[in-house]
């Protein structure tokens, strides 16, 4: 007699529970900071017992690291989607990547609070410091590729990417902290004008 396959939803349940804990951890970090991200607080946020946290993760430090990777993945996915939606033109794709950080779902106070909690751990936890370095390097690498596609010389790519990243980070931070100071459209316009100074003009 043929053995029936296990229902797909049963196989998916552990992954779903693990993901719910990661998302709960990110919310707790944004609300209470790293100091408030205890196993008990995260379990309460997720609506599960503290023992379930330890079942899926080797302590709260591992869960925080997984939450960092999750949040970074969400932002990276949003940026990559913006580039994909921009079409084949190299400059349009560069503009989309740079200005996507100003979209409401990324320039968000709650997301900023979560990032601040992660950044506060950089000096205390080598694994978080490593994740931060990898995240920054990945962003810059994607940006360098887009700049190269627009004709920026290889000798200038690294410094150009650092400069653009610093501008984007500054505008993003102010949009999160003081959204009434300037509009998303103004931030995007400032970024595009800066790109005009480092990217060769489009062919006539």
C-alpha positions in Angstrom: 0.0 0.0 0.0 1.3 3.4 -1.0 2.2 5.7 1.8 0.4 9.0 1.7 2.5 12.1 1.5 2.6 14.3 4.5 0.3 17.4 3.9 2.3 20.4 2.7 0.9 22.6 5.4 2.4 20.4 8.1 5.9 20.6 6.6 5.5 24.4 6.3 4.5 24.9 9.9 8.0 24.9 11.4 9.2 27.4 8.9 6.2 29.6 9.5 6.7 29.5 13.3 10.4 30.3 12.9 9.5 33.2 10.6 6.9 34.5 13.0 9.5 34.6 15.8 11.9 36.5 13.5 9.3 39.1 12.7 8.3 39.4 16.4 11.9 39.9 17.3 12.2 42.8 14.8 9.1 44.4 16.2 10.4 44.1 19.8 13.8 45.6 18.7 12.0 48.5 17.1 9.8 49.2 20.1 12.1 48.4 23.1 15.7 48.3 21.6 18.3 45.7 22.0 18.0 45.8 25.8 14.4 44.9 25.7 14.7 42.0 23.3 14.5 39.2 25.8 13.3 35.7 25.1 10.2 36.4 27.2 9.4 39.6 25.4 9.8 38.1 21.9 7.8 35.1 22.9 5.0 37.3 24.2 5.0 39.4 21.0 4.8 36.2 18.9 2.1 34.7 21.2 4.1 31.6 22.0 5.9 30.1 25.0 9.5 31.1 25.7 10.5 27.5 25.2 9.5 27.7 21.6 12.1 30.5 21.0 14.8 28.2 22.3 13.5 25.3 20.3 14.0 27.2 17.0 17.0 29.3 17.9 20.2 28.8 19.9 19.4 31.7 22.2 18.2 35.3 21.7 21.5 36.3 20.1 20.9 33.9 17.2 17.3 35.2 16.9 18.5 38.8 16.7 21.0 37.9 14.0 18.2 36.2 12.0 16.0 39.3 12.5 18.8 41.5 11.1 19.2 39.3 8.1 15.4 39.3 7.6 15.1 43.1 7.8 18.0 43.6 5.4 16.5 41.1 3.0 13.2 43.0 3.0 14.9 46.3 2.2 17.1 44.6 -0.4 14.1 43.0 -2.0 12.3 46.4 -2.2 15.3 48.0 -3.9 15.7 45.2 -6.3 12.0 45.3 -7.2 12.3 49.1 -7.9 15.2 48.4 -10.3 13.4 45.6 -12.0 10.3 47.8 -12.5 12.4 50.6 -14.0 12.9 48.9 -17.3 16.1 48.3 -19.3 17.5 51.9 -19.3 20.7 52.0 -17.2 20.1 55.5 -15.8 16.4 54.8 -15.0 17.6 51.7 -13.1 20.2 53.7 -11.2 17.7 56.4 -10.3 15.2 53.8 -9.2 17.7 52.0 -6.9 18.8 55.3 -5.3 15.4 56.8 -4.7 13.6 53.6 -3.6 15.0 54.2 -0.1 12.7 57.2 0.2 9.5 55.2 -0.4 7.1 55.2 2.6 7.6 51.6 3.5 11.4 52.1 3.8 11.6 55.7 5.1 9.6 54.6 8.1 10.2 55.5 11.7 9.5 52.0 13.0 12.0 50.6 10.5 14.5 53.2 11.6 14.0 52.2 15.2 14.7 48.6 14.3 17.9 49.6 12.4 19.0 51.7 15.4 18.7 48.7 17.7 20.8 46.6 15.3 23.4 49.4 15.0 23.7 49.7 18.7 24.9 46.1 18.8 27.7 46.6 16.2 30.3 47.5 18.8 29.2 44.8 21.2 28.7 41.8 19.0 31.2 40.7 16.3 28.5 38.8 14.4 26.3 41.8 14.1 29.3 43.9 13.1 30.0 41.4 10.4 26.4 41.4 9.2 26.5 45.2 9.1 29.7 45.2 7.0 28.2 42.6 4.6 25.0 44.6 4.3 26.9 47.8 3.5 29.2 46.0 1.1 26.3 44.4 -0.7 24.5 47.7 -1.1 27.6 49.4 -2.4 28.4 46.5 -4.8 24.9 46.7 -6.4 25.3 50.5 -6.6 28.7 50.2 -8.2 27.3 47.9 -10.9 24.5 50.3 -11.7 27.0 53.3 -11.8 29.3 51.3 -14.1 26.3 50.6 -16.4 25.8 54.3 -16.7 29.4 54.9 -17.8 31.1 55.9 -14.5 34.9 54.9 -14.9 36.1 51.9 -12.9 38.6 54.1 -11.1 35.8 56.3 -9.7 33.2 53.6 -8.9 34.2 53.0 -5.2 34.3 56.6 -4.2 31.2 57.5 -6.2 29.2 54.6 -4.5 30.4 55.7 -1.1 29.3 59.3 -1.8 25.9 58.3 -3.1 25.3 55.9 -0.2 26.1 58.7 2.3 23.7 61.1 0.6 20.9 58.4 0.5 21.5 57.5 4.1 21.3 61.2 5.2 18.1 61.9 3.3 16.6 58.7 4.4 17.4 59.5 8.1 15.8 62.9 7.9 12.7 61.6 6.1 12.3 59.1 9.0 13.0 61.5 11.8 11.3 64.7 10.4 9.0 63.7 7.5 7.5 67.2 7.5 10.8 69.0 6.7 10.8 68.0 3.1 8.9 65.7 0.7 9.8 62.4 -0.8 9.8 64.1 -4.2 12.4 66.6 -2.9 14.6 63.9 -1.6 14.4 62.1 -4.9 15.2 65.3 -6.8 18.2 66.0 -4.7 19.6 62.5 -5.2 19.0 62.6 -9.0 20.7 66.0 -9.3 23.7 64.6 -7.4 23.8 61.6 -9.8 23.9 64.1 -12.6 27.3 65.4 -11.3 28.9 61.9 -11.4 27.2 60.1 -14.2 28.0 60.9 -17.9 25.1 62.5 -19.8 22.8 60.2 -21.7 23.7 59.9 -25.4 21.9 62.5 -27.5 
